[in-house]
Amino acid sequence: MDTRYVRPQTSDLLFQLYGRPLHPELFEVLAHCRVRRDEYQATVEITGAGHLITWKSGTVCLCEVAAPEGHPLPRKRRLLSHRLRGERSDNLQYAVSVRYHVNLQLEKLDPDIFWDLHEELEIDGRRRGLFHQFHSPNRLATGALIHVTL
């Protein structure tokens, strides 16, 4: 586990969707995995700032990214872009045969519930899926974590 990174605050992140692949040199990848199925393949990457998911089927490619607002990302073929705040759902018909749907929710929890949930996610993340624990911004708090269940 690489502990050099402190993940940006969630409120500083933008959620973006592109109808094209993004250059890998734009991201520092901390963990990744590939999923292959008959009709598609996906690459899921945890980056120093958030995540990057690249989904391909035939000639269609969608890239979902969470990164800080100042992160150098292109505007060309950007389909969605918004801050990670509150709750949001988006639906997008892309190409003839691809429908993209995302539902995001950010909520504040009481400290006791937060720590219980954080511990459960850490235990589950270390057992299965893709997991990364970021370095803590101070010595009294635990670092942020990303857990993707595949």
N, C-alpha and C positions, 0 to 999 in steps of 0.2 A: 504494500500500500504506500503510495506516494503522499506525504503529508506536507508538501511545499505549498499547496494551494489553499487559499481561503476563498470560498465561493462568494460571489457578490450577493448583496441583499436581494431577496426575491422581488421586492418592489422596484429594483433597478433593471429587471429583466424584461425583454420584449419577446413575445411569442410570434414567430414568423413562419410562413409556409411559402415554399417556392415550387414552381413547376419546372424545375431543372436541377441537375446536380450542383453542389457547391464545392469549390476547390478545397481539398483536404488541408492545404497549408494555412487556411484561415483559422484552424482550430488546433488546440493542443489536446489530444485524446488521452484520457486517463484510464479508460476501460472500454471494451467493445465486444460485440458478438454479432454473428450473422445468423439469419433465419432464412431457410430456403423451403419453399413449398412448390407444388406443381405450377401454380399460376403466377407466383411472385417471389421476390427475394427482398429482404430488408437488412440493413445494417444499423444497429443501435449503438451509439457512442455517447459515453459520458465525457464531457469536455471540462476544461478548467473553469468554465463559466456556467454550464448548464448541460444541455444535451443536443444531439443531432441525430435524427432518424432519417435515413434515406431508403425509400421504398421504390422498387422498380418492377414493372410488369410489361414485357415487350418493349415498346418504344416510349412508354410513359414513365416518368420519374417525378416523384414528389419528395421534397426535403422539408422536414419540420425541425425548427431550431429554436432553442431558448438561449439568448445571449444578452449581455448588457447593451443598452441603447447605443453606446459609442463603439461597439464592436464593428470592425470594417466588413460589412456585408453588402452585396450588390442590391440594386433596386430592380434590375432586369428580371422579369417574370416572377416578381414577388406577388403572391396571391392574397395573403393575409398578413396583417401586422397589428399587434396591440399589446399593451402592457399586461403583465400578469397581476391582475387585481380582481377581487370579488369572484363572481361566477360568470362564466361566458360559454356559450355554445355556438359553434359555427358549422354550417353545412356547405359543401361546395361540390358541384358537378364538374368533374374535370375529364376531358376527353369524352369519348362516347360511353365507355364502360366503367368509369371510376367515379365513385362518390366518396368524398372525404368528409368525415364527421369527427369533431373534437368537442369535448366538454371539459372545461377547466374550472377548478374551484380553489380559492385561497381563503382560508378562514383562520381566525385567531382562536387559540385554545387556552383554557385555564392551565397554569403551569403543571399541575399534577397530571392532567390528562395528556398534555404535551409530552412529558417525560415518559409516561407509560407507553404512548404510541411510538415515540422515538426508539425506545428499547425494543418493542415488538418488531418494528421495521428493521432495525439493525440485526436482530437475531434471524429473522426471516431472510433478509438480504444476504447474509453470510452463508445461508444454506442453499439458496437457489436464486436463479436469475442473475442479473447484472447489478453490481453494488460498488459504491465508492463512498468512503467517509472522508470529508474534507477536514483540513486542519482547523482547529479552534482559533477564533480571533483573539481569545484571551485564555488565561490558564484556568478560569473557573467555569467556563462553558464548554459544552461538547460541540464539535464541528457539525456542520450541515451534512446530510447524507442524501444520496440518490439511490433509489432501488427501483429497478425495472423488472417486473415479472414477465417472463416470456411464455 
